[in-house]
């Protein structure tokens, strides 16, 4: 057995998989749903869920399980020590000050994006965008610009393995529509999600490259749809985002 195999703790891997089974669109799950999402047996999933509940990382109302506030400690442990959010914060604040809207950065993790930092909240916005929140990549502007940086084969694989849900009447779920949006993001250098994640919410995003020219990060501004049309976002918000992306890229 190789050293890396001897050092691998399978129990920890399974426990983390159970935690990651919960997401913004599925914040409460039954035992069967957790088992299906993680590939664990019902008996194994039950033991992990009960352990997390006993440690106050999860809650149960008798049928449905959900994550408890204590799980935030895991995210805050990273956010308090990671250099990326600290580097990005002044850039996000500058964009927020310039646009008077909320600017954010996120990374792609599997089929979802995960928020790492936000500018100060100057307006009442969706509660969906907390630090560490994970959202479906297929219907978010940041998800699409991050996917646009991947190879055609990777994009094809991504679209084949996800099961898009129609979160609003405007959510695009057909594979050809999603592919067109990703290709459009690659061509234009930005993407817009127009009330696809939540009615009344629009976002515009651009990619952020590192010193090797690789895209590992996206930057966006989100606002209430009544504030601006998509055309106005391109005219008024996009320049600030592009400038912020260039500033952050120079630090990476």
N, C-alpha and C positions, 0 to 999 in steps of 0.2 A: 504494500500500500504506500502510495506517495505521501510525502509530508503534508501537502495541502489537503489530501483526503483525510488524513488522521486528524487534522486540526479543524475540519468542518463539523459544525454543531448542527445536526439536522433538526433538533428540537427548536432551536432558535429560529432557524429558517422557516419552519412551519408556523411558529408563533407570529413572526413578522408577516407571513402570507395572510394569516387570519386578520391582522390589523389592516393590511392593504386591501382586503376584500371590500371594505367600506369606502364609499366615495360620496361626492356631493349629490349625485342623482340616486344613490342607493344607501342612504345614511342609516336605515334600519333594515336588518336582514333576519330571516329565520335561520334556525340551525341547518336546515336542508339547503338553503341558499348559500350559506357560508361554505358548506361542504362541497357544493357544486362549483363554486367560484375558485376554491383552493385546490380541488382535486383530492381532498382528504375524505376519509370515511366519516359517516355521521358520528360514530363513537369518538374518533380522534378529534374532530372539529368541536364536539361537545366539551371534551376535556380542556382544550385550549380556551374556548370561550368562557368556561366556568373559572378557569385560572385567571384570565384577564379580568373577569368580573370581581373575583375575590381580591385582586390587587388594585381594584378601582380604576382600571384602564377601560373597562366596558360596563355597560348596564343592561339589565334585562327586565322586561315588564311581564314575564311569564311565557311570552311567545317570541317577541322580537328583541333582538340584540342591537345595541348601538354603542359607539365609542363614547367614553366619558371624558370630561374636560382634562383629566390628568394626562391623557395621551398627548396633549399639547407640549408636555415637557420634552418629548422626544424631538419635536420639531424645533422648539426653542433652543435646545442644546446645540443643534446645528447652526441655527441662525445667529446665535450669540457668539459663535467662534469662527464662522465661515467668513472669508475675506470678500467673496463676490458680492453679497448684499451690502457690505460696508462700502465697497468701491462704487456700487451702483447708486446708493442712496442720494448722494449729492446731485448726480445726473437726473435722477427721477424727480427730485425736488425742483430742479431748474425747469424741467419740462412742465411739472405741475404748476409752477409759478407763472410760466409763460402762457399756458393754455387755460389755467384755472380749472383744470380737470384732474382726474386721478391717473397717474402713470404707474406702470407695473413692469416687472420682468418675470419671466418664467422659463422653465426648462421642459424638455420632452422626456417623459418617463413612460415607456411602453405605449399604450394607447391614450395617455392622458398628458396634460400639462400640469406642472406644479408651480405655484406662485412662490417666489423667493423674497420679493420686496415690493413695496408700494410707496408712492409719494404720500404726503399728508392728505387726508381726505377733506377736500374743500367743499364737497357737495355730498348730499345724501345719495348713496349709490347702493347697488345690490349687496346684500350680506353674503353673496356667493364668493366674494373675492378676499377671503381671509388668508393670511400668510400660511403657507403649507397646503392650502386648498388644492385639490386636484379636480380638473374638469376634462370632459371629453375633447380630444384634440381635433376631431373631425369637424366640429361646429364652432370652433373658436378661431379668432384671427391669428393669435399667437401659434396655435397648433398648426395651422395651415402654412405659415411662413417657415416654421421649423421642419415640417414635412417636405416643403418645397426644396429644402437643401439636401434632401436624401436622393439616392439614385432612383431611377425609374423602377428598378426591380424591388427596392425596399418599399417604395410607395405602393406598388402593386400588391406586395405581400401584406402590408398594413391594411389596405382596403379589403382584402379577401378575408382577413381574420377578425375584423370588427363587426359588430352588429349594431349599426346606428339606430338610435331611437329618435322619434320626432318629438323633440322637447317643446317646440312651439309649432304653430301653423307654418312658420317660415323656415323651419329647419330642413336643410337638404340632407337626404339620406341615401338617394340612389348613387351607386358607385360611379356612374358616368358624371353625375353632377359634382361629386366630391373631387374626383380626379380633375375636372375642369377648373374647380376653385384652387386646387393646389398648383396646377400648371399656371394659372393666372397669377398666383402669388409669386411664383418663380420668375415669370416674365416681367411683372410690374415692380417687384421688389417690395411689395406690401400686400396686406390682405385686410378685408373688412368683413366682420360678422354683423349682419344687420338683423337684430332681433331673432337670431337663430338659437341662441342659448336661453334667452329670457325676453319676453315681450317688454318693450320699453327700454332695451339696452342695446347700444351699439358700441363696437370696438374696432379700432384700427391698429395694426401691428406691423413692425418691421423686424428683420433679422439682425442679430448682432454677431459679428465675426470676431474670432480671436486672432492672435499674432500669426497663426498658420493659415488663416483664411477660412477656417472651419466655423460653421454655425452651430453653436451649442446653446444659444440663448435667444430669446425674443423679447422685444419691448413693445408695450402697447399703451394706448390711452382709451379708457372706457368712459362713456357718458350716457345720460338719459337721452333717448331718441328725440324728445321734444326740443332738446338744446340745439341740435344741428342735423342737417341732412347729410347723407354720405358724401355728396359733392362738397359740402362745406368742410367736412372732416378732412378730405383730401387737400383742400385749399389752405385750411387754417391749422390743422393738427399735424399733418404729415411732415411738413418742413421741420417742426420742432422735434419730431420723433427721429427723423433722419440725422439731424444734428446731434441729438443725444446718443444715437447708436454709434456715430463716428467717435464721439468723445469716450464712450465706454470701451469701444473696440481698441482705442489707443492705449488703454490701461491693461488689456488682457494679453 
